């Protein structure tokens, strides 16, 4: 069904009966979900990378199982499985403790599950970045008598960031797209908002095109942010020819 330019502006208006406000709210939810999951993934990834490199064989085997299983199972199956099976298991545990059942909202589930998935990929990105650090730098820090925490803060972290940022930027771009999968648990982010707007007005092309531009804008802004961060962490390093 063809629509005029005036009709498109009315459809995308941020005020009812336009659906622009719904799309913008969905985009904000997408950013919030992605940011929360990304931060959880960073924490899990750093712990996983350090655990894999710690020399503790049982811990390394457990982390290998985690990263392999998570990267092998599609995110959609993980979200659905952890949401329904995880909630059932948690409520069963609470029932055995004579505690009331709880119902988690879609946002919390989305952030937790995507963060858990993100942690597996981040583990490998950070592990590779740590391995790329010249061993002599770490040994010199040990020779100066630095504690493990001080070595990590002053030597390992500044040295791994330039190596890890390209991979972390890719993971951020990926999670902004994977956030669309949380629609299966009923949480309204940008993808679900787009489908609702299209179904209500029957102008699917208009709203999916608008949604694509919002995702593109998010990607462009993210590129600028990561470029500024990379410029900051690479200060003092020679620029590539």
C-alpha positions in Angstrom: 0.0 0.0 0.0 1.5 3.3 -1.1 1.8 6.2 1.3 2.5 9.8 0.7 5.4 11.8 2.3 2.9 13.4 4.6 1.5 10.0 5.5 5.0 8.7 6.3 5.7 11.6 8.6 2.4 11.0 10.4 3.3 7.3 10.8 6.7 8.1 12.2 5.5 10.9 14.4 6.7 10.5 18.0 3.2 11.5 19.2 0.1 9.3 18.9 -1.3 8.1 16.6 2.3 8.0 15.1 4.6 5.1 16.0 7.9 7.1 16.1 7.9 7.3 19.9 7.4 3.5 20.1 10.4 2.9 17.8 12.6 5.3 19.8 11.6 3.6 23.0 12.5 0.3 21.5 15.8 1.7 20.3 16.5 2.9 23.8 15.7 -0.5 25.2 18.0 -2.1 22.7 20.9 0.1 23.8 20.1 -0.6 27.5 20.0 -4.4 27.0 23.1 -4.3 24.9 25.1 -2.2 27.3 24.1 -4.3 30.3 24.9 -7.5 28.6 28.2 -6.1 27.3 29.3 -5.1 30.8 28.4 -8.5 32.2 30.2 -10.1 29.3 33.3 -8.0 30.0 33.3 -9.1 33.7 32.8 -12.8 32.8 35.3 -12.6 29.9 38.0 -11.1 32.0 37.5 -13.7 34.7 37.4 -16.4 32.1 40.5 -15.3 30.3 42.5 -15.0 33.6 41.2 -18.4 34.7 42.2 -20.0 31.4 45.7 -18.6 31.8 46.1 -19.3 35.5 47.5 -22.7 35.1 44.7 -24.4 37.1 43.8 -27.4 35.0 40.3 -28.1 36.5 39.4 -24.5 36.2 40.7 -24.3 32.6 38.7 -27.4 31.6 35.5 -26.0 33.2 36.0 -22.7 31.3 36.8 -24.6 28.0 33.4 -26.4 28.5 31.7 -23.0 29.1 33.1 -21.3 26.0 32.7 -24.3 23.7 29.1 -25.0 24.7 28.0 -21.3 24.6 29.6 -20.7 21.2 28.1 -23.9 19.8 24.4 -23.4 20.9 22.4 -20.7 19.1 21.5 -17.7 21.2 17.8 -18.2 20.6 17.8 -21.6 22.1 19.8 -20.3 25.1 17.4 -17.4 25.7 14.3 -19.6 25.5 15.9 -22.4 27.5 17.3 -20.3 30.3 14.2 -18.2 30.6 11.7 -21.0 30.9 13.8 -23.9 32.3 15.8 -21.5 34.4 12.7 -19.9 35.9 11.2 -23.3 36.6 14.4 -24.5 38.2 14.7 -21.4 40.4 11.1 -21.5 41.5 11.4 -25.2 42.3 14.4 -24.5 44.5 12.5 -21.7 46.2 9.6 -24.0 46.8 11.8 -26.5 48.6 13.0 -23.7 50.8 9.4 -22.7 51.5 9.9 -19.3 49.8 7.5 -17.7 47.4 7.9 -18.1 43.6 9.3 -15.1 41.6 8.7 -13.9 38.1 11.6 -12.2 36.3 10.8 -9.6 33.8 12.0 -9.8 30.2 14.6 -7.1 30.6 16.5 -8.8 33.4 16.4 -12.1 31.5 17.6 -10.5 28.3 20.6 -8.8 30.0 21.5 -11.9 32.0 21.3 -14.4 29.2 23.0 -12.2 26.6 25.7 -11.3 29.1 26.3 -14.9 29.8 26.6 -15.6 26.1 28.8 -12.6 25.5 31.1 -13.7 28.3 32.1 -16.8 26.3 33.2 -14.8 23.3 34.8 -12.1 25.4 36.8 -14.7 27.2 38.6 -15.7 24.0 39.1 -12.1 22.8 40.7 -11.1 26.1 42.7 -14.3 26.3 44.2 -13.7 22.9 44.9 -10.1 23.8 46.8 -11.1 27.0 48.8 -13.7 25.1 49.9 -11.0 22.7 51.6 -9.0 25.5 55.3 -9.5 25.4 56.3 -11.8 28.2 59.2 -9.6 29.1 56.9 -6.8 30.3 55.2 -9.1 32.8 58.5 -10.6 34.0 59.9 -7.1 34.5 56.9 -6.2 36.6 57.5 -9.3 38.7 61.1 -8.4 39.1 60.1 -5.0 40.4 58.1 -6.8 43.1 54.7 -5.8 41.9 51.8 -7.7 43.3 49.5 -9.6 40.9 46.8 -6.9 41.2 49.3 -4.1 40.6 50.8 -5.9 37.6 47.3 -6.4 36.2 46.4 -2.7 36.6 49.7 -1.1 35.5 51.0 -3.6 32.9 48.5 -6.2 31.7 45.4 -4.0 31.4 47.0 -1.1 29.5 48.8 -3.5 27.2 45.8 -5.8 26.4 43.4 -3.0 25.6 44.9 -2.0 22.2 44.9 -5.7 21.1 41.4 -6.4 22.5 39.5 -3.3 21.3 38.8 -4.4 17.7 37.4 -7.7 18.9 35.4 -6.0 21.6 34.0 -3.5 19.1 32.8 -6.4 16.9 31.2 -8.1 19.9 29.3 -4.9 20.8 28.0 -4.6 17.2 27.0 -8.3 17.4 25.1 -7.9 20.7 23.1 -4.9 19.4 21.7 -7.3 16.7 21.3 -10.3 19.1 19.2 -8.1 21.4 16.4 -8.6 18.8 16.2 -12.2 20.0 14.8 -11.2 23.4 11.4 -10.6 21.7 10.7 -14.3 22.2 10.4 -13.7 25.9 8.0 -10.8 25.4 10.3 -7.9 26.0 9.7 -5.0 23.7 12.9 -3.7 22.1 13.4 -2.2 18.7 12.8 -5.3 16.6 9.5 -6.2 18.4 8.4 -2.5 18.3 8.9 -2.5 14.6 6.8 -5.6 14.1 4.1 -4.2 16.3 4.0 -1.0 14.4 4.0 -2.8 11.0 1.2 -5.2 12.1 -0.9 -2.4 13.5 -0.7 -0.1 10.4 0.1 -2.7 7.7 3.0 -0.4 6.5 5.7 -2.9 7.1 8.2 -1.4 4.7 8.0 2.0 6.2 8.7 0.8 9.8 11.3 -1.8 8.9 13.2 0.8 6.9 13.0 3.2 9.8 14.2 0.5 12.1 17.1 -0.2 9.8 18.1 3.4 9.9 18.0 3.4 13.7 20.3 0.3 13.8 22.6 2.0 11.3 22.7 5.2 13.4 23.6 3.1 16.5 26.4 1.4 14.5 27.8 4.7 13.3 27.8 6.2 16.8 29.4 3.1 18.2 32.1 3.3 15.5 32.9 6.8 16.6 33.0 5.9 20.3 35.3 2.9 19.8 37.5 4.9 17.5 38.0 7.6 20.2 38.7 4.9 22.8 41.2 3.2 20.5 42.9 6.5 19.8 43.1 7.1 23.6 44.6 3.6 24.5 47.0 3.7 21.5 48.4 7.2 22.4 52.2 7.1 22.2 52.3 4.1 19.8 53.5 4.5 16.3 50.8 4.9 13.7 50.6 2.2 11.0 52.0 3.2 7.6 
